Amino acid sequence: MPTTPEQIWAAADLPARRLAGVALNPSAPDDILLRLLADGPAAVRMVLCRDRILPDAVVDAVIEHPDNYTRSFFARNPHVDPAQRVRLLHDPHWFVRAHLVEGPRLPFHARPRPLPDEAIVHMITAYEAEHLGGLGFYQQMSIGLLRSMPTHPVAEVRRWGVGNWRQLPADTRAALLADPDDEVRKRAQRCVQEEDPTWVESELPAHSCHARTDMLLHQALSRGVVDSVLTAPAGPEDKAMIAQNPSLPADVVTLLAADPDPEVRGTIARRADLGPAELRTLVADPDPDVRRRVACHADLAPAELRALGTDPDPKVRLAVSVHPALSEDERARIAYEVPLDQDFVHHIALWTSDDPETVRRYACSDHPLLRRRAAIDRELPTDLLERLSTDDDLGVRVLLAQNHPDAPAALLLRSFLEYTGRERQHLTTRPNFPTAGLAAFADDEDPEIRALTARDPETESATVDRLTHDRDPAVRAALARHPNLPQHRLAEFLDDHELAHAAAANPALDSVVMRGLVDGRPDGATVHGVGPT
């Protein structure tokens, strides 16, 4: 029996894929959806419960459905309100609860809407430990809950809060070390041990492994450990690992700044605690990647900035051209080139962002990379949104369109037409992406642009019909769902192995025909009057 979503869909025959299209049809009445839920094969129930918004009556039936897989599909539905998914919080089967913890799988690195805080707290206190801790679980936590975890009134939640130890203020750390809960204190004391070089040395594995990597990267290192890495490393990456460690002694930082391995020198170049001697050494490094990394250092002297600004490598000049110590005039004197052959994608919202004054300075800069940095700020005020919407840099415009919730329709469409990189399709999911006028692109050479025609409700029937014969399968499928598809063509497509799924999801499909399909009458389209017109 197929168990994964991919296996379930691959095993679906033509009638099942047709019914899965009906399950997605926005015109399907509740009674048809309820029949599909009750009697449909696995592929139909999967699509119905996972891939669309559902009426309340259908949600009620899903929650009470006897099949664990069916309920688990709904647990991962990204379209429904989290308050509906959380109705499965007390589901009797671990499989369903595990998928609720895992959460929806979204494209474009998008995060699902968070579950209610009280639901997350219940999971932490009541669910099996092996089902918690994955990325999907963290992504369903609100930022407010994440921030409150170290001081949360529930001890089990505070245990999770200890995990952010390195970023916690001193008073919060002290409170956790004196916590009334034994496990909270134990975890906090373990964090203190990791800041004790003697303890770390006693626990450090002698062979390369994940535990050794974590210790060399993050935990306090004794002089003995550092010297052993320098003289007899357990693996070829050991020196690069300690080069990142904030506890590395200053003389070793100086030593590694001149290490023969450019990867080690490049790692050192990223450190914030470099002194003047190390900076001078790295600015003159023979490897351009090392110079590019050190070009971002906040403490570069004016002479070093000038040297990097005339570096023979264009990537080094570009890196130093955005240094915060430079004025706009100084930036303009650097011969940098901003690449356009990059991916301009959706960025995950961060806990913190640049302060409004910094964002405004970036947005008004003459440097495209700084304006790009401003363009990903979701809280960009209206005047800066308008300013950057017509920016002359493609990257600025597309990043703004990909990330700002109020990106205007004209910007979204222009960005889609001009940008062909990764996550182009994410633009069509933005709230203001237009529909009117898209039929004008029916003859465009780019199939992704031709497919926009399917979004225009005014696309003429003849154009819809013609594009269902398009050479690109994605265009054919998109237009097979257009409500202006001629009825006789819609009837034909219900028996087409390629397009039956899309055609059955067409909102122009009559409910009588849907019922015929649910009843198992594949010729019901003609019987019920959806024949040639």
JOVENHU-V46382 format. One record per residue. N is the residue number from 1. RES is the residue in one letter. PHI is phi in whole degrees, 0 to 359 (* if undefined). PSI is psi as a letter, one per 40 degrees, with the letter a starting at -180 (none if undefined). Layout:
n = {N:N}
res = {RES:RES}
phi = {PHI:PHI}
psi = {PSI:PSI}
This chain:
n = {1:2:3:4:5:6:7:8:9:10:11:12:13:14:15:16:17:18:19:20:21:22:23:24:25:26:27:28:29:30:31:32:33:34:35:36:37:38:39:40:41:42:43:44:45:46:47:48:49:50:51:52:53:54:55:56:57:58:59:60:61:62:63:64:65:66:67:68:69:70:71:72:73:74:75:76:77:78:79:80:81:82:83:84:85:86:87:88:89:90:91:92:93:94:95:96:97:98:99:100:101:102:103:104:105:106:107:108:109:110:111:112:113:114:115:116:117:118:119:120:121:122:123:124:125:126:127:128:129:130:131:132:133:134:135:136:137:138:139:140:141:142:143:144:145:146:147:148:149:150:151:152:153:154:155:156:157:158:159:160:161:162:163:164:165:166:167:168:169:170:171:172:173:174:175:176:177:178:179:180:181:182:183:184:185:186:187:188:189:190:191:192:193:194:195:196:197:198:199:200:201:202:203:204:205:206:207:208:209:210:211:212:213:214:215:216:217:218:219:220:221:222:223:224:225:226:227:228:229:230:231:232:233:234:235:236:237:238:239:240:241:242:243:244:245:246:247:248:249:250:251:252:253:254:255:256:257:258:259:260:261:262:263:264:265:266:267:268:269:270:271:272:273:274:275:276:277:278:279:280:281:282:283:284:285:286:287:288:289:290:291:292:293:294:295:296:297:298:299:300:301:302:303:304:305:306:307:308:309:310:311:312:313:314:315:316:317:318:319:320:321:322:323:324:325:326:327:328:329:330:331:332:333:334:335:336:337:338:339:340:341:342:343:344:345:346:347:348:349:350:351:352:353:354:355:356:357:358:359:360:361:362:363:364:365:366:367:368:369:370:371:372:373:374:375:376:377:378:379:380:381:382:383:384:385:386:387:388:389:390:391:392:393:394:395:396:397:398:399:400:401:402:403:404:405:406:407:408:409:410:411:412:413:414:415:416:417:418:419:420:421:422:423:424:425:426:427:428:429:430:431:432:433:434:435:436:437:438:439:440:441:442:443:444:445:446:447:448:449:450:451:452:453:454:455:456:457:458:459:460:461:462:463:464:465:466:467:468:469:470:471:472:473:474:475:476:477:478:479:480:481:482:483:484:485:486:487:488:489:490:491:492:493:494:495:496:497:498:499:500:501:502:503:504:505:506:507:508:509:510:511:512:513:514:515:516:517:518:519:520:521:522:523:524:525:526:527:528:529:530:531:532:533}
res = {M:P:T:T:P:E:Q:I:W:A:A:A:D:L:P:A:R:R:L:A:G:V:A:L:N:P:S:A:P:D:D:I:L:L:R:L:L:A:D:G:P:A:A:V:R:M:V:L:C:R:D:R:I:L:P:D:A:V:V:D:A:V:I:E:H:P:D:N:Y:T:R:S:F:F:A:R:N:P:H:V:D:P:A:Q:R:V:R:L:L:H:D:P:H:W:F:V:R:A:H:L:V:E:G:P:R:L:P:F:H:A:R:P:R:P:L:P:D:E:A:I:V:H:M:I:T:A:Y:E:A:E:H:L:G:G:L:G:F:Y:Q:Q:M:S:I:G:L:L:R:S:M:P:T:H:P:V:A:E:V:R:R:W:G:V:G:N:W:R:Q:L:P:A:D:T:R:A:A:L:L:A:D:P:D:D:E:V:R:K:R:A:Q:R:C:V:Q:E:E:D:P:T:W:V:E:S:E:L:P:A:H:S:C:H:A:R:T:D:M:L:L:H:Q:A:L:S:R:G:V:V:D:S:V:L:T:A:P:A:G:P:E:D:K:A:M:I:A:Q:N:P:S:L:P:A:D:V:V:T:L:L:A:A:D:P:D:P:E:V:R:G:T:I:A:R:R:A:D:L:G:P:A:E:L:R:T:L:V:A:D:P:D:P:D:V:R:R:R:V:A:C:H:A:D:L:A:P:A:E:L:R:A:L:G:T:D:P:D:P:K:V:R:L:A:V:S:V:H:P:A:L:S:E:D:E:R:A:R:I:A:Y:E:V:P:L:D:Q:D:F:V:H:H:I:A:L:W:T:S:D:D:P:E:T:V:R:R:Y:A:C:S:D:H:P:L:L:R:R:R:A:A:I:D:R:E:L:P:T:D:L:L:E:R:L:S:T:D:D:D:L:G:V:R:V:L:L:A:Q:N:H:P:D:A:P:A:A:L:L:L:R:S:F:L:E:Y:T:G:R:E:R:Q:H:L:T:T:R:P:N:F:P:T:A:G:L:A:A:F:A:D:D:E:D:P:E:I:R:A:L:T:A:R:D:P:E:T:E:S:A:T:V:D:R:L:T:H:D:R:D:P:A:V:R:A:A:L:A:R:H:P:N:L:P:Q:H:R:L:A:E:F:L:D:D:H:E:L:A:H:A:A:A:A:N:P:A:L:D:S:V:V:M:R:G:L:V:D:G:R:P:D:G:A:T:V:H:G:V:G:P:T}
phi = {*:298:238:272:305:295:292:298:290:296:277:286:273:301:301:292:293:293:293:296:294:300:299:270:294:294:267:294:289:303:295:289:299:293:293:297:294:282:241:289:292:302:297:290:295:298:296:298:275:252:245:202:286:240:298:303:297:287:301:303:290:297:300:263:295:285:271:297:299:298:295:293:298:292:299:253:286:277:269:275:295:306:296:281:298:289:295:270:303:254:304:289:254:301:299:291:298:296:285:295:295:296:80:294:257:248:283:61:58:287:266:290:297:293:287:304:305:294:290:297:299:298:301:297:272:239:276:296:300:291:266:253:103:286:301:300:293:300:292:268:270:288:299:299:292:302:291:272:305:296:241:293:293:269:299:300:287:299:300:293:296:298:299:262:309:296:261:277:291:300:292:291:301:298:296:291:292:253:298:292:273:301:291:299:299:299:292:295:295:296:296:295:301:292:264:256:303:294:295:300:298:289:258:293:297:279:247:294:193:298:296:295:302:299:294:293:281:239:263:293:255:282:298:297:295:299:295:292:293:290:258:214:295:284:207:293:265:301:294:294:292:292:297:271:289:294:270:297:300:299:292:284:302:298:298:287:294:244:297:297:276:297:293:293:297:294:292:300:298:275:291:277:260:289:267:303:294:295:297:298:297:286:297:263:300:289:269:296:294:293:296:295:290:285:297:268:292:293:260:297:282:307:295:289:297:295:297:291:291:245:301:292:268:295:290:292:298:295:298:283:294:256:298:296:280:274:277:299:295:293:299:297:278:270:275:255:233:267:290:252:271:244:269:248:238:290:252:291:297:262:299:234:222:298:291:304:294:294:300:296:297:297:297:264:288:279:269:301:293:289:293:297:297:291:294:273:284:291:259:305:292:303:295:284:301:294:296:282:297:247:300:276:258:302:299:298:296:290:298:297:295:289:240:276:295:251:304:288:302:298:294:299:293:301:298:297:290:261:258:237:275:298:66:302:294:300:301:287:268:289:303:259:298:283:238:294:84:286:299:296:261:299:250:294:291:275:298:293:283:301:295:300:305:293:273:271:294:263:300:292:303:297:291:300:301:298:284:287:255:302:290:261:296:293:294:302:294:297:284:294:263:284:295:269:297:306:299:292:288:299:296:296:291:296:252:268:300:281:251:301:298:292:296:291:271:293:295:278:291:292:297:295:293:303:294:297:294:295:284:87:254:297:265:298:300:286:303:261:92:258:263:302:236}
psi = {h:i:d:i:d:d:d:d:d:d:e:h:a:d:d:d:d:d:d:d:d:d:d:e:h:e:e:h:i:d:d:d:d:d:d:d:d:d:e:i:i:d:d:d:d:d:d:d:e:d:e:i:i:i:i:d:d:d:d:d:d:d:d:e:h:e:h:d:d:d:d:d:d:d:d:e:h:e:d:i:h:d:d:d:d:e:e:e:d:f:i:e:h:d:d:d:d:d:d:d:d:d:i:i:h:i:i:f:f:i:i:i:h:i:i:i:d:d:d:d:d:d:d:d:d:d:i:h:d:e:e:i:e:i:d:d:d:d:e:e:h:i:d:d:d:d:d:e:d:d:e:i:d:h:d:d:d:d:d:d:d:d:e:f:d:d:e:i:i:d:d:d:d:d:d:d:d:e:i:e:h:d:d:d:d:d:d:d:d:d:d:d:d:e:e:h:d:d:d:d:d:d:e:h:i:e:i:h:i:d:d:d:d:d:d:d:d:d:i:h:h:i:d:d:d:d:d:d:d:d:d:g:i:d:i:e:e:d:d:d:d:d:d:e:h:e:e:h:i:d:d:d:d:d:d:e:e:e:i:d:h:d:d:d:d:d:d:d:d:e:i:e:f:i:i:d:d:d:d:d:d:d:d:e:i:e:h:d:d:d:d:d:d:e:e:e:h:d:e:h:i:d:d:d:d:d:d:d:e:e:i:e:h:d:d:d:d:d:d:e:e:e:h:e:e:i:i:d:d:d:d:d:e:h:g:i:h:h:i:e:f:i:h:h:i:h:h:h:h:i:d:i:i:i:i:d:d:d:d:d:d:d:d:e:i:e:h:d:d:d:d:d:d:d:d:e:h:e:e:h:i:d:d:d:d:d:d:e:d:f:i:e:h:d:d:d:d:d:d:d:d:d:d:h:d:f:h:i:d:d:d:d:d:d:d:d:d:d:h:e:a:i:f:d:e:d:d:e:e:i:d:e:h:i:d:h:e:e:d:e:e:d:e:i:d:h:d:d:d:d:e:d:d:e:e:h:e:e:h:i:d:d:d:d:d:d:e:e:e:i:e:h:d:d:d:d:d:d:d:e:e:h:e:e:h:i:d:d:d:d:d:d:d:e:e:h:d:d:e:d:d:d:d:e:e:h:e:e:h:i:d:d:d:d:d:d:d:d:e:f:g:d:e:d:d:d:d:e:e:f:a:i:none}
